[in-house]
Amino acid sequence: MSALNDMTQSIVHRGPDDGGQWYDHESGIALGHRRLSILDLSPAGHQPMLSSGGRYVIVFNGEIYNYLDIRKELESVMSVDWSGHSDTEVILAAFEAWGIEHSVKRFIGMFAIALWDREERCLHLIRDRVGEKPLYYGWVENTFLFGSELKALRAHPAWSDDINHDALALFLRHNYIPTPYSIYTGIKKLIPGTILTIHPGKDITGYVPDPQTYWSLKEIVIQGMKNPYIGDEKNAVEQLDSLLRNSVRQQMVSDVPLGAFLSGGVDSSTVVALMQVQSNRPVRTFTIGFHEAEYNEAEHARAVATHLHTDHTDLYVTPRDAIDVIPKLPSLYDEPFSDASQIPTYLVSQLTRHHVTVSLSGDAGDELFGGYNRYFLSKSLWNRIGWMPRALRSAVAAGCTALSPASWNTIAAVLPAKVRLRNMGDKLHKLADIIAVKSPEEMYRHFVSHWKEPRSVVSGAREPTTLLTDPSIWPELPDFTQRMMYLDTLTYLPDDILVKIDRAAMGVSLETRVPFLDHRLIEFAWRLPLSYKIHNGEGKWLLRQVLYKYVPKKLIERPKMGFGIPIDNWLRGPLRDWASELLDEKRLREEGFFNPEPIRIKWQEHLSGSRNWQYLLWDVLMFQSWLENNR
């Protein structure tokens, strides 16, 4: 079938080593797969794969880290004639022995699975607990399509581009499109921790049932509050060390070369330290460096690598190297995505892939152990302003915006140097937005929003309900900081952080693994008291105590940098002509997605230097670039 071949070829970067197709013409089912060979490099790992009993056919993206334990358990209760030693074969045997939901609950790993049940004549789509691996689905005319990336769906001959203006409004707010929405009308992302079952011969064309949950972060949080950790700090450190060691050890299993990203921060240093202590050879570690000191972590990473005796590689890149990535972004990210750290993430993935095929990452430590600045800033700000009547706060906010940013900057210029603020007008206007919020939850939403009123920018849009705007689905949590950490784990982590690393890495055929996302570790983290995470004003306290067993504190303690690049300056310099063309008022009006006026105002303010609108402008530019590439 040429359509299936076109679909699989469109994602060959995700699986350059092998490909396969399977058809059931009677049922109208076709499954295609591209393979990045990690475990069992022989033909015995080829997909699509049939179960030994012949009932199931699977295509599977990801890794099941405890597959050897499951394999042994299956061998103890039944006779299994294994063809190879891949985790895919173990998945199928588990499904035949224990059923689908029971098996999935036993899996420790990252996965997007499509499973055709030849007996029940139904298709199951299954996504891992937190959303490491992507899975899109939806009806296109009379055909139900699914795939790891939207480009696979777009390759089908029945595809038509119908851009969802409501999803575009969400994109301008968050710099990503939240699950379950996608940029296209009628196409969704499968919610993490769920199973979607389709009966092609029974279900009405166009009908998609609700996914069924097999793992719920909300339930994990509720149980964590009911059964809190009762050990002392020393025992908590030892238990966290043990859980992390086990997770890292399982994720180091590979039949191809393996390494790790290393920034020199708490999270990646912990992962690398636990890799090295369990390895009989130097672990390969990789860092991207920048010549601009305020963006460069390479020196810190090298210091940690030297202490741990890893086989370290760093590469210093120029602004030109980073800017040259920008034309690749629309294809890499497949739908609009505008976290600008996508650029260094791609560069470090590209560097790493020259040496290894699998890389471990330190992502998710911030969400689980309280590392983001907003966890401190939001609560501190609310404690300072929450006592004031809202009318008073609104009056203060109005005073901050009574003068233009340029006027405030003029006033700042005559102030004594010790109290003078750079871009004082810009800072006061941003402060005004925060002061006027109604509640801590609204303050949090402010911090995670770029465009505060995206409906005024996107033509004909309304913002649909998301996990951030529906309090009825939040668990009862006693502390505002815990609520932020919960919401970040449900939204920002899977839809920004994990999307960023998956697309950047798979774009160069590199598999990434995230030890912090072992669900047993997540469940332990939510039993811990908040004081074990944020302690005396310091985030990730318990995690730091584990790290300090392996790396001296002096190599780690420094302000959090993030993984950024100077987009604000580039837009006024080397990217100015590119941006001006994409933000042209006539072009925006003719394309019909944006109201040009607020965009043009922010562009002019940014160019003048009176305001820094880099994030809001980057949102629009990434959509415009994506649109140009995909229409």
Phi, psi and omega in degrees: 000118184294327181298314180294322178297317178297321181295314182289324179295332181293340180241032181297335177297332178283340181207078184280351190271335185195160176209154180202163180220152179217140183229145166234092187296327181296321180270348181076028183254136174223130179240135178231154184210144168241135189244127165261106189285118181238312178243134183056084184284356183282171175301345179293345178264006183298141174234156000300146183239138176265143175291159185298328178277351176087359184283320188248147170233133187233144159236136195215131175242124178135200180215139171254107190287334180260026185295330179292322177294318179295319179300314179298319180295319177297319180295334182281342184243350182204163177270122182236127178261088185288141176269331182206207179228035179275156175289335179299316180296324179292320177304312182296318179297321178296316179301318181291327183276320191241353186088170190284303186296318180299319181293313183301323179294339179274340185287136170248113182167194176238135185195145164234120188236135166244122186234119176263123178265107185288337181279310180274351180055055178219157180250129176250127170252130188228132179237146183298171193298320186252344177101037177292319183255135185279153176204112178258152178202162175160167177273135171236107190055242183259015185240131174271121183246150173209157179181169181286332180222156181296331181298332177292320178290321180296336181285349179287139185296338180275357186296141171223139182280111175233093186286134183273106182297327178294318177295326177296322176297319176297322179298317180294332177286316193253347188072008171211167178258116187293144170298139012266007186282159169227175181291344182255139176297132176087352178249132183237163167263137176291133180294133178304148178074022182229164176234127177251128182242125181243133175251094186302325182277346184249317184288144178292139177305131182095346181273134175230117179290166176288138175297149179258133185277131173249344177212130186232121176299323179302315180293324178298318180294315179300315180294324178297322178290326180284328183235068184293157178294133185245001178283171178275178184299319181298315179294324179295320178299314182294322180291320178295318177303314182296315180297317180293318177303313182296316179298313180297317181300314180295325183278356175272357179287123183195146175264007179229164182302141187227146177211205182204147169285140179222113177264342186092000175277182185299310190292306182292326178295323178296313179300313182294319179300318181284335171292312186294322182291343180250013182242145178265010176215160180300131178286139176281125179233153190219139181216142170261134177245152177239146180286340176281118188302323184289348179245001191259122175249001188298322180295320179294318179297318181295323178298317178294316180299320179296317179297320183275352180063043175276165174271094195259140175232126171235153181225120177274127182248153180265165173306325180296320177301316181291317181296327180293345177284333189305317178297340180278340190299317181300324179283319180300312189267349161069331166220161185308131181207128191224032167283110189295345175289359171302331183288304176296331177297319176295317182296319179288328176294318179298315177301312184297320183294339176294342187240326184222171179251342180229138177224132174275150185229154179265016181297154175088353176296325181295315182292322184279329188238014170078057185256343185283145180300328182296337177294331178269314187295314183298311183294318179297316179296316181295323178297330182277328186247343186297334181287339183284141172303145184298328179298321179293317179296322178295324179293319177297318179297319179297324178295323179294329183258006180296328177252152177291159175305321180297320179294317177299320180296325177295318177297318182299329184295336182261001178281156175303147186303325185288343178245002182282133179253135174289135183052048182303319181297318179298316182293320180293321179293322177292321178297324180300320178299321183287317183300327187277359184293156185272333190205167175301322180296322178292325177296316178301315180297326177298315182293331182261010178251141171268278173286122184282334178229071185295338179295335179282349182255323183266125183295129173064028185254153166225147181276120176287165179295139175231177177299335181279342185245009181237085183299341182295340181257008177271144173285160175285116179234135187287341188235138180301322179298319177297322179296320178296317181296320177297310182294323176298320181292329179279333191239291185299319182296303182287325189268343176245291188300310184286327173297314182304311185284324180296311184290320180296314183287313181292339175296337176245019177062042176246127175273133175248146180230146188235093184301330180295345183265011167302124188296336177292326177289320177299315181296322177294316182300323182280356172269344184286145173293150181301330181294341176279346180259309178247111192228118181053043177077009181246128179279160177055039185302309183295320179297322178297322180295325174294313182299320184291351172288339186240334184228131180301142181304323184296337179278347187249324189288110175192163179299145179293131184258327190079192185227071192246176176218158186279065180301323183302314179288323180298324181293334176270351184237253188294339179262003187298313182294317178301313181294318181301321179294317181289333182261011180304131186300316180297318179297313180300319182293317182292324180291329170085011180262330186238149165278113189294332191302306181296331179290314181295323178299313181293326178295316180292320178296321180293315180298326181287342182087359181286332177225156175249099182253030187303318185290317180294318179292322179296325175303308182295318181295322179291325174293315181299319178293318177298316180299316180298326184277337190242017178236000000 
